[in-house]
């Protein structure tokens, strides 16, 4: 029995050879781009992408929720000397309820400035119990020192006016838990 009955019979159809070739795909590498250099040294071009370190506006730090009274912030952690010295420098934006929590290995007097920081910020210094010691407003692009009024273990930077708009003052408790794997140096 034939599956497609009613059509031309096998004897009446012309024999057509089946194509035996399989389509092939040819991969063409992109043409390398040569960049002029100032020396006489020849630099070979490559089509392999080059990995570039994150720029100053990249966020590579973990974030955690931080609660003050009924207000919740999502804050980036700066727990190493490199992260703390970079802080929010060169950043042009910050989430409305975002910020950066600077974590230090010990409680000590702290000083912050706004060098290379275009955002106006407010800073709260916190003791080891996560209680606010003092709050200060900081103008962009200034080297004016902003000190803690007592030894501090943490510093919290947010948009300027964030604390005042919510009636948060010295003595308020900040609640947060640091991840177990956070590297504090």
C-alpha positions in Angstrom: 0.0 0.0 0.0 1.2 3.5 -0.8 0.8 6.4 1.6 -0.3 8.9 -1.0 -2.7 7.0 -3.2 -4.3 8.7 -6.1 -1.2 10.5 -7.5 1.0 9.5 -10.4 2.4 6.0 -10.2 6.0 5.4 -9.6 6.3 4.1 -13.2 5.0 7.4 -14.7 7.1 9.8 -12.7 10.5 10.9 -14.0 13.4 9.8 -11.8 15.1 12.9 -10.2 18.4 12.3 -8.3 18.3 13.4 -4.7 20.7 16.0 -3.6 23.4 14.4 -1.7 25.3 17.4 -0.5 24.7 18.9 3.0 24.5 22.6 3.3 27.6 24.0 5.1 28.1 27.0 7.2 31.2 29.1 6.8 32.3 31.1 9.8 34.0 34.3 8.8 36.1 36.1 11.5 35.6 39.8 11.7 38.3 41.9 10.1 40.7 43.1 12.8 40.8 46.8 13.4 44.3 48.3 13.5 44.8 51.2 15.9 47.7 53.6 15.1 50.4 53.6 17.7 53.1 56.2 18.3 56.1 53.8 18.3 57.6 51.7 15.5 56.6 48.5 17.2 54.1 46.4 15.4 51.1 45.3 17.5 49.1 42.4 16.1 45.4 43.0 15.8 43.0 40.5 17.4 39.4 39.7 17.2 39.4 38.4 20.7 37.5 40.7 23.1 39.6 42.4 25.8 38.4 42.3 29.3 38.2 45.8 30.8 38.1 46.5 34.5 34.9 48.1 35.8 34.9 51.9 35.6 34.3 54.3 38.4 30.6 54.2 38.1 30.3 50.4 38.2 28.8 48.8 41.1 30.7 45.7 42.2 29.9 45.6 45.9 27.1 43.5 47.5 24.0 45.2 48.7 21.9 44.7 51.8 18.7 46.1 53.2 19.1 48.6 56.1 16.1 49.8 58.1 15.9 53.0 60.2 12.6 53.2 62.1 10.1 52.3 59.3 12.3 53.3 56.4 14.2 50.7 54.3 17.3 51.5 52.3 19.1 49.2 49.9 22.8 49.9 50.5 26.0 48.9 48.9 28.7 47.7 51.2 32.2 49.2 51.3 34.2 46.9 53.6 37.7 46.9 52.2 40.2 49.8 52.1 39.8 50.0 48.3 36.0 50.1 48.4 36.0 52.6 51.2 38.4 55.0 49.5 36.4 54.8 46.2 33.0 55.1 47.9 30.6 57.0 45.8 33.3 59.0 43.9 32.4 59.7 40.2 28.8 58.4 40.7 26.2 60.6 38.9 23.2 58.7 40.2 22.0 56.9 43.2 18.6 55.2 43.8 16.1 57.3 45.8 16.3 54.8 48.7 19.8 53.7 48.0 23.1 54.5 49.7 26.5 53.1 50.8 27.3 51.6 54.1 31.0 51.9 55.0 32.0 49.1 57.3 35.2 49.3 59.3 37.0 46.6 61.3 37.0 48.7 64.5 35.4 51.6 66.2 37.5 54.8 65.8 37.2 58.5 64.9 36.3 58.8 61.2 36.6 61.6 58.7 35.0 61.8 55.2 35.2 64.2 52.4 33.6 64.7 49.0 36.6 64.7 46.6 35.4 63.6 43.1 31.9 63.1 44.3 29.3 64.9 42.2 26.2 64.0 44.3 25.2 66.0 47.4 25.1 63.5 50.2 24.2 63.2 53.9 26.4 61.0 56.1 25.4 59.3 59.4 28.1 57.9 61.6 27.1 54.8 63.5 28.6 53.1 66.6 29.2 49.3 67.0 25.6 49.0 68.2 24.4 50.5 64.9 23.1 53.6 66.6 23.5 57.0 64.8 26.2 59.2 66.5 25.8 62.3 64.2 24.5 63.3 60.8 26.2 65.8 58.5 25.4 67.2 55.0 28.2 67.2 52.5 28.5 69.4 49.4 29.8 67.9 46.1 33.4 68.1 45.0 34.8 69.4 48.3 37.7 68.4 50.5 36.0 69.8 53.7 36.4 67.1 56.4 33.2 65.7 57.9 34.1 64.0 61.2 32.3 61.6 63.5 31.6 63.2 66.9 32.6 59.9 68.6 34.3 56.7 67.5 32.4 55.1 64.7 32.3 51.6 63.3 30.0 52.4 60.3 29.2 55.4 58.1 26.1 55.6 56.0 25.9 57.9 52.9 22.6 58.7 51.3 21.1 61.5 49.2 21.4 64.9 50.9 18.4 65.6 53.1 17.2 61.9 53.3 17.5 61.8 57.1 16.0 65.3 57.7 13.0 64.6 55.4 12.2 61.5 57.5 12.9 63.1 60.9 15.8 60.8 61.6 18.3 62.2 64.1 21.2 61.1 66.2 20.3 58.2 68.5 18.2 56.4 65.9 18.9 52.7 65.5 19.9 51.3 62.1 19.1 47.6 61.6 21.1 45.5 59.2 22.9 42.2 59.0 26.2 41.9 57.3 26.6 38.8 55.0 28.8 36.1 56.6 31.1 36.2 53.6 31.7 40.0 53.7 35.4 40.8 53.7 36.0 43.4 56.4 39.6 44.8 56.4 
